[in-house]
Amino acid sequence: MTAHASRSWDRAGIETALRLHTAYLKGDPGGQRAVFRGASLTGQDFSGCDLTDADFSDSDLSDARFDGADCRGAGFRGAVMRQASLVGAWLDGADLRGCDLTGARLVAARCAGADFRERPLPGQDGKPATVQVCTLDGADFSGASLAGARLGGVSARETRFEDANLSGARLCRGDLEGARFALALVAGADFSSASLKAADLRGCDMDNARLDMAVTRGMQTGAHPDRPIPEPAGVLTAREAETRLTEHIQQVRGSASGQPVDFTGLDLRPAGSLAGRALTALRAPRACLAGLDLSGCELQGARLAGADLRGCKLAGADLRGADLSGAWLTHADLTGARLTPLTLGGGRVLPVQLDKAQCRYSDWRGADLDQARLAGTDLAYARMSGARLSPDALASALGTDRLL
């Protein structure tokens, strides 16, 4: 069943609709999908609510709060969301076509695969069909996950995308004048025919990004002056990377044909997915592995100090005893990873070092960080629910007042 938005909504009515929506999601008898289509909901608070598959199309959500709400698959098509707050909200797969998000806050929001394109509008009274542009002017998407999001034709003038993950996102034809993308992940993003006049892309990972026919007058690129990420000293081809990794594995396993391999400062991205590989004691400080799939990898005792691991998939990886001090782990997925001490011969114990690592917007849910060193580690907006930590482990970390 569906609850329709044919009346005005007071707070009691909203609470009833949310309760019925929860029952609907559970499949309980009498549950009803929440449909607030066309409703006036200015200033209402939906923070922390499960709004999966809810419908807010054409509603007025100005100044509303959705902080930490689960809005996956929800419909916001044509909604007015000026100055709304969606900090840490889940919007994966949400329909935001034609939305007005002017000045909205979506810091650390998860918007993978979300649709921010124009909304088609049928012609009326003999007038031709037109489109309603999605407006993000002045909005704050700092640290948001927008991987694979569809933003074609969007208006995002002076919008903040610092530290955001826009890997594979489509921003073609977008008006991005003055937008700030500093330190964002835009590998594989499509900026074709977009206006990037005076945009700031310093420190961005732009591997395979498309800029065909884009207007780039006044666009800033290069290293970021405040948080410089080491440039790779060299790039390996896919064949070279595979050959050296094979030699490394053979050496670790004690094969006579194995050779010690040093990947210090090299760009390993051409290697492609390394999921499930045995990379014990990998020596790759200051190397670039940004965006690689390392899920389930054996990385015990790996030397990755200062390495670029932004956007890496490390879910379920074995990182016991790894040195990740000063590493860049922004947007890295470490769910269920093992980061406990590694016991060596002679009773020696090697703890995981994450001192001064940049771990903003990373995901540590269910990870085991027992006895990990976190002095000066930046964990702002990191997701830590269910992570195992030593008592007082976060006392010397930074950004712990903004954990999600």
C-alpha positions as CSV (number, residue, x, y, z in Angstrom):
1,M,0.0,0.0,0.0
2,T,1.0,3.6,-0.4
3,A,0.4,6.6,1.8
4,H,-0.4,9.6,-0.4
5,A,0.6,13.2,0.3
6,S,-2.8,14.8,-0.5
7,R,-2.9,16.7,2.8
8,S,-0.7,19.1,4.7
9,W,1.8,17.3,7.0
10,D,2.2,18.2,10.7
11,R,4.8,16.5,12.9
12,A,2.3,13.9,14.2
13,G,1.4,12.9,10.7
14,I,5.0,12.7,9.7
15,E,5.8,10.4,12.6
16,T,2.9,8.2,11.7
17,A,4.0,8.0,8.1
18,L,7.6,7.1,9.2
19,R,6.3,4.4,11.5
20,L,4.2,2.9,8.7
21,H,7.2,3.1,6.3
22,T,9.4,1.2,8.8
23,A,6.7,-1.5,8.8
24,Y,6.6,-1.4,5.0
25,L,10.4,-2.0,4.8
26,K,10.1,-4.9,7.2
27,G,7.3,-6.4,5.2
28,D,4.9,-6.2,8.2
29,P,1.1,-6.3,7.6
30,G,-0.3,-2.8,7.3
31,G,3.0,-1.2,6.4
32,Q,2.8,1.7,3.9
33,R,5.5,3.3,1.8
34,A,6.0,6.9,2.8
35,V,5.0,9.3,-0.1
36,F,5.4,13.0,0.7
37,R,5.0,14.0,-2.9
38,G,4.4,17.7,-3.3
39,A,4.3,18.3,0.5
40,S,5.6,21.4,2.3
41,L,8.2,20.0,4.8
42,T,10.4,23.0,5.3
43,G,12.6,22.7,8.4
44,Q,11.4,19.2,9.2
45,D,13.9,16.8,10.8
46,F,14.4,13.3,9.3
47,S,17.9,12.8,10.8
48,G,18.7,9.1,11.3
49,C,15.5,7.9,9.7
50,D,15.3,4.9,7.4
51,L,13.8,6.5,4.3
52,T,14.8,3.8,1.8
53,D,12.5,4.0,-1.2
54,A,10.5,6.9,0.2
55,D,9.1,9.5,-2.2
56,F,9.7,13.2,-1.7
57,S,9.2,14.2,-5.3
58,D,8.3,17.9,-5.9
59,S,8.2,18.6,-2.1
60,D,9.6,21.7,-0.4
61,L,12.4,20.5,1.9
62,S,14.1,23.8,2.4
63,D,16.1,23.9,5.6
64,A,15.1,20.2,6.3
65,R,17.5,17.9,8.1
66,F,18.5,14.4,6.8
67,D,21.8,14.0,8.7
68,G,22.7,10.3,8.8
69,A,19.4,9.3,7.2
70,D,19.2,6.2,5.0
71,C,17.7,7.6,1.7
72,R,19.0,4.8,-0.6
73,G,16.8,4.6,-3.7
74,A,14.6,7.4,-2.4
75,G,12.9,9.8,-4.9
76,F,13.6,13.5,-4.6
77,R,12.9,14.4,-8.2
78,G,12.1,18.1,-8.5
79,A,12.3,18.7,-4.8
80,V,13.4,22.1,-3.4
81,M,16.1,21.4,-0.9
82,R,17.7,24.8,-0.4
83,Q,20.0,25.0,2.6
84,A,19.0,21.4,3.6
85,S,21.4,19.4,5.7
86,L,22.3,15.9,4.6
87,V,25.6,15.4,6.4
88,G,26.5,11.7,6.4
89,A,23.3,10.7,4.6
90,W,23.0,7.6,2.4
91,L,21.7,8.5,-1.0
92,D,23.1,5.7,-3.1
93,G,20.9,5.2,-6.1
94,A,18.6,8.1,-5.1
95,D,16.7,10.1,-7.8
96,L,17.5,13.8,-7.4
97,R,16.9,14.8,-11.0
98,G,15.9,18.5,-11.2
99,C,16.4,19.1,-7.5
100,D,17.3,22.5,-6.1
101,L,20.1,21.9,-3.6
102,T,21.4,25.4,-3.6
103,G,23.5,25.9,-0.4
104,A,22.7,22.4,0.9
105,R,25.3,20.5,3.1
106,L,26.1,17.0,1.9
107,V,29.4,16.6,3.7
108,A,30.5,12.9,3.8
109,A,27.2,11.9,2.1
110,R,27.2,8.7,0.2
111,C,25.7,9.2,-3.2
112,A,27.2,6.4,-5.3
113,G,25.1,6.0,-8.5
114,A,22.7,8.8,-7.5
115,D,21.0,10.7,-10.4
116,F,21.5,14.5,-10.4
117,R,20.7,15.0,-14.1
118,E,18.1,17.3,-15.6
119,R,14.5,16.4,-15.2
120,P,12.5,16.3,-18.4
121,L,9.3,18.4,-18.3
122,P,6.5,17.9,-20.8
123,G,5.3,20.8,-22.9
124,Q,2.1,22.5,-21.9
125,D,-0.4,24.8,-23.7
126,G,1.4,24.2,-27.0
127,K,4.8,25.0,-25.6
128,P,7.7,22.6,-26.3
129,A,9.0,20.1,-23.8
130,T,11.9,21.4,-21.6
131,V,14.2,20.3,-18.8
132,Q,14.6,21.3,-15.2
133,V,18.3,21.6,-14.3
134,C,19.6,20.1,-11.0
135,T,21.0,23.1,-9.1
136,L,23.9,22.5,-6.7
137,D,25.2,26.1,-6.6
138,G,27.1,26.8,-3.4
139,A,26.4,23.4,-2.0
140,D,29.0,21.6,0.2
141,F,29.8,18.0,-1.0
142,S,33.1,17.9,0.8
143,G,34.1,14.3,1.3
144,A,31.0,13.0,-0.4
145,S,31.1,9.7,-2.2
146,L,29.8,10.3,-5.7
147,A,31.4,7.4,-7.5
148,G,29.5,6.6,-10.6
149,A,27.0,9.4,-9.9
150,R,25.2,11.0,-12.9
151,L,25.6,14.8,-12.8
152,G,25.3,15.5,-16.5
153,G,24.1,19.1,-17.2
154,V,24.2,20.0,-13.5
155,S,24.7,23.6,-12.3
156,A,27.4,23.5,-9.6
157,R,28.9,27.0,-9.5
158,E,31.1,27.6,-6.5
159,T,30.2,24.2,-5.2
160,R,32.6,22.4,-2.8
161,F,33.8,19.0,-3.8
162,E,37.0,18.9,-1.8
163,D,38.1,15.4,-0.8
164,A,35.0,14.0,-2.6
165,N,35.1,10.7,-4.5
166,L,33.9,11.3,-8.0
167,S,35.6,8.3,-9.6
168,G,33.7,7.4,-12.7
169,A,31.1,10.1,-12.2
170,R,29.6,11.8,-15.2
171,L,29.7,15.6,-15.1
172,C,29.5,16.2,-18.9
173,R,27.9,19.6,-19.9
174,G,27.9,20.7,-16.3
175,D,28.4,24.3,-15.3
176,L,31.2,23.9,-12.7
177,E,32.6,27.4,-12.8
178,G,34.5,28.2,-9.6
179,A,33.8,24.7,-8.2
180,R,36.4,23.4,-5.7
181,F,37.6,19.9,-6.3
182,A,40.9,20.0,-4.4
183,L,42.2,16.6,-3.4
184,A,39.1,14.9,-4.9
185,L,39.3,11.5,-6.6
186,V,38.1,12.1,-10.2
187,A,39.8,9.2,-11.9
188,G,37.7,8.1,-14.9
189,A,35.3,11.0,-14.4
190,D,33.7,12.6,-17.5
191,F,34.0,16.4,-17.7
192,S,33.3,16.5,-21.5
193,S,31.9,19.8,-22.6
194,A,31.7,21.0,-19.0
195,S,32.6,24.5,-17.9
196,L,35.5,24.3,-15.5
197,K,36.4,28.0,-15.6
198,A,38.3,29.0,-12.4
199,A,37.7,25.5,-10.9
200,D,40.3,24.2,-8.4
201,L,41.5,20.7,-9.1
202,R,44.8,20.8,-7.3
203,G,45.9,17.6,-5.7
204,C,43.2,15.6,-7.7
205,D,43.7,12.0,-8.9
206,M,42.7,12.6,-12.5
207,D,43.8,9.3,-14.0
208,N,41.8,8.7,-17.2
209,A,39.5,11.6,-16.5
210,R,37.9,13.0,-19.7
211,L,38.1,16.7,-20.5
212,D,37.1,16.7,-24.2
213,M,35.7,20.1,-25.2
214,A,35.7,21.3,-21.6
215,V,36.2,25.0,-20.9
216,T,39.3,25.1,-18.6
217,R,40.2,28.8,-18.6
218,G,41.7,29.7,-15.2
219,M,41.4,26.1,-14.0
220,Q,44.0,25.2,-11.3
221,T,45.8,21.8,-11.3
222,G,49.0,20.5,-9.9
223,A,50.0,19.7,-6.3
224,H,48.0,21.1,-3.4
225,P,50.1,23.6,-1.4
226,D,48.7,22.5,2.0
227,R,48.4,18.8,1.6
228,P,50.9,17.7,-1.1
229,I,50.5,14.1,-2.2
230,P,53.8,12.5,-3.4
231,E,54.0,12.3,-7.2
232,P,54.9,8.8,-8.4
233,A,58.6,8.5,-9.3
234,G,57.7,6.1,-12.1
235,V,54.8,4.2,-13.7
236,L,54.9,0.5,-14.3
237,T,53.1,-1.1,-17.3
238,A,50.6,-3.8,-16.5
239,R,53.1,-6.4,-17.6
240,E,55.9,-5.0,-15.6
241,A,53.7,-4.7,-12.5
242,E,52.6,-8.3,-12.8
243,T,56.2,-9.6,-13.4
244,R,57.5,-7.7,-10.3
245,L,54.6,-8.8,-8.1
246,T,55.1,-12.4,-9.1
247,E,58.8,-12.1,-8.2
248,H,57.8,-10.6,-4.9
249,I,55.5,-13.4,-4.1
250,Q,58.1,-16.0,-5.0
251,Q,60.7,-14.3,-2.8
252,V,58.3,-14.2,0.1
253,R,57.5,-17.9,-0.3
254,G,61.2,-18.7,-0.3
255,S,61.4,-19.7,-4.0
256,A,65.0,-19.7,-5.4
257,S,63.8,-17.8,-8.4
258,G,62.2,-15.0,-6.3
259,Q,63.9,-11.6,-6.1
260,P,63.4,-8.8,-3.5
261,V,61.3,-6.2,-5.1
262,D,61.1,-2.5,-4.1
263,F,58.0,-0.6,-5.3
264,T,59.0,2.6,-3.4
265,G,57.3,5.6,-5.1
266,L,56.0,3.7,-8.1
267,D,52.6,3.9,-9.7
268,L,51.0,0.5,-9.4
269,R,47.6,1.4,-10.8
270,P,48.2,-0.3,-14.2
271,A,48.3,-3.6,-12.3
272,G,44.5,-3.5,-12.1
273,S,42.6,-5.5,-9.5
274,L,44.8,-7.2,-6.9
275,A,41.9,-8.6,-4.9
276,G,42.9,-11.7,-2.8
277,R,46.5,-11.6,-3.8
278,A,49.3,-12.7,-1.4
279,L,51.4,-9.5,-1.0
280,T,52.9,-10.2,2.4
281,A,55.7,-7.8,3.3
282,L,55.0,-5.6,0.2
283,R,57.5,-2.8,0.2
284,A,55.8,0.2,-1.4
285,P,56.2,3.4,0.7
286,R,55.0,6.5,-1.2
287,A,53.7,4.3,-4.0
288,C,50.4,5.1,-5.7
289,L,47.7,2.5,-5.4
290,A,44.8,4.9,-5.5
291,G,41.5,3.3,-6.4
292,L,42.8,-0.3,-6.6
293,D,40.9,-3.3,-5.4
294,L,42.9,-4.9,-2.7
295,S,40.0,-6.5,-0.9
296,G,41.0,-9.7,0.9
297,C,44.7,-9.2,0.2
298,E,47.4,-10.6,2.4
299,L,49.4,-7.5,3.3
300,Q,50.9,-8.6,6.6
301,G,53.9,-6.5,7.5
302,A,53.5,-4.3,4.3
303,R,55.6,-1.1,4.2
304,L,53.1,1.5,2.9
305,A,54.2,4.6,4.7
306,G,53.1,7.7,2.8
307,A,51.5,5.6,0.1
308,D,48.5,6.9,-1.9
309,L,45.6,4.5,-1.0
310,R,42.8,6.9,-1.6
311,G,39.6,5.2,-2.6
312,C,41.2,1.7,-2.3
313,K,39.1,-1.3,-1.5
314,L,40.7,-3.0,1.4
315,A,37.7,-4.8,2.8
316,G,38.7,-8.0,4.6
317,A,42.4,-7.4,4.0
318,D,45.0,-8.8,6.4
319,L,47.1,-5.8,7.4
320,R,48.6,-7.1,10.6
321,G,51.8,-5.3,11.4
322,A,51.5,-3.0,8.4
323,D,53.2,0.4,8.4
324,L,50.6,2.9,7.1
325,S,52.0,5.9,8.9
326,G,51.4,9.1,6.9
327,A,49.5,7.1,4.2
328,W,46.5,8.7,2.3
329,L,43.4,6.6,3.0
330,T,40.7,9.1,2.2
331,H,37.6,7.1,1.1
332,A,39.3,3.8,1.6
333,D,37.1,0.8,2.4
334,L,38.6,-1.1,5.3
335,T,35.4,-2.9,6.5
336,G,36.3,-6.1,8.2
337,A,40.0,-5.6,7.8
338,R,42.6,-7.0,10.3
339,L,44.9,-4.3,11.6
340,T,46.2,-6.1,14.8
341,P,49.8,-6.7,15.8
342,L,51.8,-9.2,13.8
343,T,53.8,-11.8,15.9
344,L,57.3,-12.5,14.4
345,G,60.0,-15.0,15.3
346,G,61.6,-14.6,18.6
347,G,58.5,-13.3,20.2
348,R,58.7,-9.9,18.5
349,V,55.4,-8.1,18.0
350,L,54.9,-5.6,15.1
351,P,51.9,-3.2,15.7
352,V,50.0,-1.5,12.9
353,Q,51.2,2.1,12.5
354,L,48.6,4.6,11.3
355,D,50.3,7.6,12.9
356,K,49.5,10.8,10.9
357,A,47.6,8.9,8.2
358,Q,44.9,10.8,6.4
359,C,41.8,8.7,6.9
360,R,39.0,11.2,6.4
361,Y,35.8,9.7,5.0
362,S,37.1,6.2,5.3
363,D,35.1,3.1,6.3
364,W,36.3,1.0,9.2
365,R,33.1,-0.7,10.1
366,G,33.8,-4.1,11.7
367,A,37.6,-3.7,11.3
368,D,39.9,-5.0,14.1
369,L,42.2,-2.2,15.1
370,D,43.3,-3.6,18.5
371,Q,46.6,-1.9,19.5
372,A,46.9,0.1,16.3
373,R,48.8,3.3,16.7
374,L,46.7,6.3,15.8
375,A,48.7,9.3,17.0
376,G,47.8,12.2,14.8
377,T,45.6,10.1,12.5
378,D,42.9,12.2,10.9
379,L,39.6,10.3,11.2
380,A,37.2,13.1,10.5
381,Y,33.9,11.7,9.1
382,A,35.2,8.2,9.2
383,R,32.7,5.4,9.8
384,M,33.8,3.4,12.8
385,S,30.6,1.5,14.0
386,G,31.5,-2.0,15.0
387,A,35.2,-1.5,14.8
388,R,37.3,-3.0,17.6
389,L,39.6,-0.5,19.2
390,S,42.0,-0.6,22.2
391,P,40.8,1.5,25.2
392,D,41.8,5.2,24.7
393,A,43.0,4.4,21.2
394,L,41.3,7.4,19.8
395,A,42.7,9.8,22.4
396,S,45.6,10.9,20.2
397,A,43.7,10.8,16.9
398,L,42.2,13.9,15.1
399,G,38.7,14.5,14.0
400,T,37.1,12.1,16.5
401,D,34.3,14.6,17.3
402,R,33.1,14.1,13.7
403,L,33.0,10.3,13.5
404,L,30.0,8.8,11.7
